[in-house]
């Protein structure tokens, strides 16, 4: 991984800044507090975001600002990457906002967590770092603040070992042991629980045997009940057959009784019909006598003249009368319409004649308006000239006012000042009076010219107003001209229609004369004579209709009499048939009465047999109830046995699980825990040997006559003059050397241990030479040469460090704002 650049906006002491990082060794130089470490914190924020307890938003966002931004550009694994993260101030706190990542030109908008996940993937760090607040691999391979590195040397050995386990990725062995102990405790609890759950296994097996014995006894009793039920079923079948036979005989008896009742009903019905027929015949004979008397009263009648000829004659005369009346009314209506139309045409012709006179007046008015409109271009040209003229006048007035103002300033300056504003020399009284007099004269001349120009401007403005008024009036006249042209066009159409209307008037006058002649002809016809003839015909028709009515009434009575005689004959025949039916039904009734003899005791016999069958079925029901109870008891016992079998099977399975858990428990306690400890010791020993060798090597490059080694807890032990001592007893520069050597050794071990990480070409050292003497600083040059990294970023305020780095980036701070000097 190689850093290319970083941009900061509103980050701590930076408002806007951009830093470019070349390859090779780079020094961030500047005074203490100038903002060097802020750049390193910004790099870490761009990569991993805010981290609770380590890097907060309030520690990064510039005071008084609501938003901040960091954009980091770097190269990793042949990919060009740009990451942007932002900070936003809210009422409660300062939060990270969404950002983006651009990889080889492809941009993705991501949340803070997604950005961190993408960075860990790009840098080849273990995935479990995503859920941790600290990125220990980055902290101890790329950048660690110097004070934090010293802190790891002095803190409790157990804390140090746990931290190194996490850094080396072998804390999993300790975690496995701890988790195994937790699991084993739970396993022992499970063993105890399973043992408790199988305590009643033998009791359950005993209960199952007892229930199985009870089922055998119930089966014996059920066999006895089945035998008894079989005998009952045979008796019940015989009784049911007897009942069926009695039921058939009863049905036959009921059918005979029903037929006897039907016969009786038919006899009674036939008697009633005969009685009614006799009465109907008597009434019809009386009615026939009355009809015969009416026929005799009419006497001899013959059909008179045909009514249709009289009706036809009346219709013809009435139609002639109606047509004459209708024709006269229609002719009078046409006459009235023609008279109205003639009056209307005369009014229209009169009106059109008046409009023809208006055409002459409107044409004259339109000509006058068009003459005025023709002058509009002249007015517009004159307005343009006046506009140009007033612009020149305004420019001249402005120049005169500036000239007047300038003269007034010179006059005031020379009155108030002792130095001449024109010649820049001391002012004498005579010189001041001369200049004032000269400027007063100039002011009067300019004022006169200005007044003249203002008068000319006022005159021009009045002329402009007049011209604009004329143009406005012409615009109104244009609208009037359009309206007049429309009106003239309509009037011309009206004028053309006068001739047509006069022609129509002439035609209507001729039509009126024809109608007058027709009305005179109709008035001369004898309409009253026609009406009298119609009246005479109607009287003849009335007499004929009365005679014919009597004739048809007599014929109708004769027809009714004939029909009644025929109907009496049919009724007498029906009476004879009904008397025959009554005799037949009486014979059938005697036959049915004989067949019913001997069947009177059937109901009593049926009831007795039914009672015997009910007793047998009741006994059967009681036996079936007992059988059902035994079967239910048997089913309950089977259910209990099934439940016992399930419990016993489950407890046997639990017994097997218990045995398995005991075996796992023994394997964990006797083998697995010891194996994890052995693996961890072996891995830690391998790391220890490499770490110890590298620590000695780096420390020897910086400090002579003092040796260093690691104890089993990775604590540095100092050997001086063949005596062991602690780091706390060293000088400031020697402590810094120990911390730097520890830091570089740790970097190498982690890079070798985690092969997939992509940050092996980058290291950032924060104040690595704090407290070093001049000789020690010279030795640091050799240390940097042996690092063999593509990019080394050093933060230091030591001027001598500038002599052995390839690039220097200077940071300064003025008025609480940090800047980068190029």
C-alpha positions, 0 to 999 in steps of 0.5 A: 500500500502506497499513500498518494495524497490526502485532502482535509476540510474543517479537520481540527486546525485545518480549514482547507489543505491537501498533502501529496505523498511521494514514494520513499522517506517523507518527513512531516516537519513542523513545531510542536502543535503545528498540526502534523499528527492531525494528518496521521489521524485524518489518514486513520479516519479515512481508512477506518472511520470514527472509533469509540474510545480512540478517535471521536468525531468531536476530536476531529471536526474543527470547532464551530464548523458543521461539516468536515471531510477527508479524501484519501488517495492511495494505491494497493494491490495495483488498484487506484483507490480514493476514499471519502468520509464526512463528519456532520454536527448534530444537536446531540453529537458529531456523527459520520455521514455516508461516503464513497470509495472509487476503485480504478474509476468505479465509484460506490456510495457506502455507509461508514461500516460498509467503507470500513469493510471495503478497506479491510478487504482491500488491505487484506486484514482479517475479516473479524476486525470489522466488528472491533473498535481497534484495528490492531494490525494497522496500529502495530504494522503501519501507524502507532503513536509513540506514546502508545508504543511506550505504554505497551512496554510499561503496562501489566504483563497480562494486558500486554500478552492479551494485546500481543495475542490479538495482534498475532492472531493467536488469542483464538487459542486462549479464547478456545480454552476459555470457551471450552471451559465454559462448554465443559461446565455446561456439559457437566450441568447437562450430565447432571440434568440427564442423570436426573431425567432417567432416575424413574426409568425402571419405574416406567418399565414396571408400570408398562408390564402392569398395564399389559396384564390388565389388557389381557384380562379385558380381552377375556371379558370382551370374549364373553360379551361377544358370545352373549351378543351373538345369541341376542342378535339371532333372537332380535332378527327373528322378532324383526322378521315377525314384525315385518310380516305383521307390518305388511298385514297392517298395511294391507288392512289399512289399504282396504279401509282406505279404499272403503272410505274412498268408495263411501266418499264417491257415493256421497259425491255422486248423490250430491251431483245428481241432486244438483243436476235435477235442480239445474234441469228444472231451472233451465225448463223454467227459463225456456218458457220465459224465452218463448214468451219473449219471442212471441212478443216480437211478432213477425220481423224482417231485416230492413235496408242495409245500414252500410249504404246510409253510413257511406253516403253520410261519410262522403257528404261529411268528408266534402264538408270537412274539406271545404272548411279545412281548405277555407281555414288553410287559405285564410292562414296562408293569407295571414302569413303572406301579409305578415311576411310582406310587412316584415320585408318592408321593414327590412328594406327600410332598415337596409336603406338606412344602413346604406347611408351609414356606409358613406359616413363610416368610409369617410371616417376610416379614410381620416383615421388611415391618414393619421395612421400613415404618420406613425413611422414619422412619430416613431423616428422622431421619438428615437431621435429624441431618445438619443438626444436625451441620452446625450444630454444626460451624459453631458449633465453627468460630466458637468456634475462630476466636474462641479463636484471635483471643483468643490472637493479641490476648493474644500481640500485647499481650505482645510489642508496645508498641502496643495492637492494640485502641486503637493507643496505648502500652501500660502495664504495668497495661493489658497485665495487664488485657487479658491477664486479660480475654483469659484469661477470654474464652479459658476461657469459649470453651474451655468452650463448645467442649468442650461443643459437641465432646461434643454433636458426638460424641453426634450422630455416634454417633446418625448411625452408629446410624441409618445402621446401621439403614438398612443393615439395612433395605436388606438386609431389602428384598433378603431380602423380594424373595427370600422373595416369589419363594420363596413364589410357587414354593411356591404353584405346588407346592401347587396341583399336589398334587391333580393328582398324587393324581389321577394316582396313582389312575389309575395304581393302576387301570391296575396292576390291569388289567395284573395280570389280563392277565399272569394270562391270558397265563400260562394259555395252552399255549405249549409245545404250540404249540412242539411243533407247530412242531417236527413241521412242521419235520421234515416240511419237511426230508424234503420238501426232501431228496426235491425236491433229488434230483429237481431235481439229476437234471433239471439233469444231463439238461439239461446232457447235452442242451446238450453234444450240441447243442454237439458238433454246432456244433463239428463244423460249425466244423471243416468250415468251417475246413478249407475256409478252409485250402484257400482260403488255400493257393490265395491263397499260390500266386497271390502267389508267382507275382506276386512273380517278377521283382521281386527286384532292386528294392532294388539299383536303388533304392539306385543311383538314390538315390546318383546323386540324392544326388551331384546334390543335394550339388553343388547344395548347394555351389553354393547355399552359394557363392551364399549367401556371395556374397549375404552379402558383397553384403548386408554391402557394402550395409550398409557402403554404408548406414552410409557413406551415413548418415555422409556424410549426417550429415557433410553436415548437420554441414557445414551446421550448421558454416556456420550456427554461423559465421554466428551467431558473426559476427553476435554479434561484429559486431552483437548485443553492440554492440546490447546495449551501446547499449540499456543505455547509452540506458536508463541515460542516461534513468534517469541524467537523471531521477535526477540532476535529482531528486537536485539538487532534493531536495538543494537543499531541504535544503542551501544554497550547495552543489550536487550532481550524479551522474557516469557511475557514479551517484556523487554529486559535490559542487560547493562554491565552484565546486570539485568535492569528494567526499562524504567531505569534508562534515559529518555533517549534510550527508552525511545530506542527501546520503544522504536526497536520494539515497534519495528520488531513487532512490525516485521513479525506481524508482516511475516505472520499474516501473509495476506496483508497489503500494507507491508510497504508502508510505515508511519513513525510518530516522533520516533527520535524523541529524546535522541542525542545527535549521535543516536540521530545519526544511527537512526539513518541506518535504521531507516536505510535497513527498513527497505520499505517503499514509503516511510512517513516520519513525524518529527520536529528534529531538524537533523532528521531532514538531512536523511529523508528524501522528501520534506513536507512542512506544516505551520500554524498561524492564527489557529489554522494549520497550513502546508508549505510547498 
